[in-house]
């Protein structure tokens, strides 16, 4: 069975945490002690922006399939601030097409000096 997110329930600025059965996803979850391995930013009209080993991309939620309903979790600000959400979406859109930095990603889980 496969699962898909209902785009009618998503808001701009929602953060979607996800996981898959892949070895990469399992490795990231193990290394970060998390249930999830990937983050997606909802930017509206059923689209999201994310980064993977191939760079920063914009994709459509309707093509994002999960093999387990627990492999996705939507996070939403309790008190959304339009200006903050707009800035996050603008920043993410400006990053589309750029390379993904494994070094920078690893830095987020390493102790700060």
C-alpha positions in Angstrom: 0.0 0.0 0.0 1.2 3.6 -0.7 0.3 6.8 0.9 0.2 10.4 -0.4 -0.2 13.7 1.5 -3.5 15.5 1.0 -2.3 18.8 -0.5 -5.6 20.5 0.3 -4.6 20.2 4.0 -1.1 21.7 3.6 -0.3 25.4 4.2 2.5 27.4 2.8 5.3 27.2 5.3 4.4 23.8 6.6 7.4 21.6 7.2 7.1 17.9 6.3 9.5 15.5 7.9 9.8 12.2 6.0 11.5 8.9 5.9 11.8 6.0 3.4 12.9 2.4 3.5 16.2 3.2 1.6 19.6 2.6 3.1 20.4 6.3 2.9 17.3 7.2 4.9 18.0 4.5 7.5 21.6 5.8 7.8 20.5 9.4 8.3 17.9 8.3 10.9 20.5 6.3 12.8 23.1 9.1 12.6 20.7 11.7 13.9 18.8 9.5 16.3 15.6 10.6 14.6 12.5 8.9 13.1 12.9 11.1 10.0 15.7 11.6 7.5 14.5 14.4 5.2 12.8 17.8 5.4 10.5 19.4 2.9 9.2 23.0 2.9 5.7 23.5 1.5 5.8 26.5 -0.8 2.2 26.4 -2.1 0.1 25.1 -4.9 1.1 21.5 -3.9 4.8 22.2 -4.3 7.7 21.7 -1.9 11.4 22.5 -1.9 14.0 20.1 -0.6 17.7 19.3 -0.9 19.2 16.0 -1.6 22.6 14.7 -2.8 21.8 16.1 -6.3 21.1 19.6 -5.0 18.1 21.8 -4.1 14.9 21.0 -6.0 11.2 22.0 -6.3 8.8 19.1 -6.5 5.1 18.3 -6.3 3.6 16.5 -3.3 1.3 14.5 -5.6 4.3 12.6 -6.8 5.7 11.9 -3.3 4.6 8.4 -2.2 5.2 6.8 1.1 5.2 3.1 1.8 4.1 3.7 5.4 1.8 6.3 6.8 4.2 6.9 9.7 7.0 8.0 7.2 5.7 11.5 7.0 4.8 14.1 9.6 3.6 17.7 9.0 4.7 20.4 11.3 3.0 23.8 11.4 3.6 26.9 13.4 0.9 27.4 16.1 1.0 31.1 15.5 2.2 31.6 11.9 3.8 35.0 11.0 3.2 35.7 7.3 6.5 37.7 7.0 8.6 34.9 8.4 6.9 32.3 6.2 7.3 34.5 3.2 11.0 35.0 3.9 11.5 31.2 4.4 9.8 30.5 1.1 11.7 33.2 -0.7 15.0 31.9 0.6 14.2 28.3 -0.4 13.2 29.4 -3.9 16.4 31.3 -4.3 18.3 28.1 -3.4 16.7 25.9 -6.1 19.4 24.7 -8.5 22.2 25.1 -6.0 24.4 22.2 -4.8 23.7 20.4 -1.6 26.5 20.6 1.0 26.9 17.3 2.9 29.5 19.1 5.1 26.9 21.8 6.1 24.3 19.1 6.8 26.7 17.1 9.0 27.6 20.3 10.9 24.0 20.6 12.1 24.3 17.4 14.2 27.9 17.8 15.3 28.7 19.5 18.7 29.3 23.2 18.3 32.7 24.5 19.2 
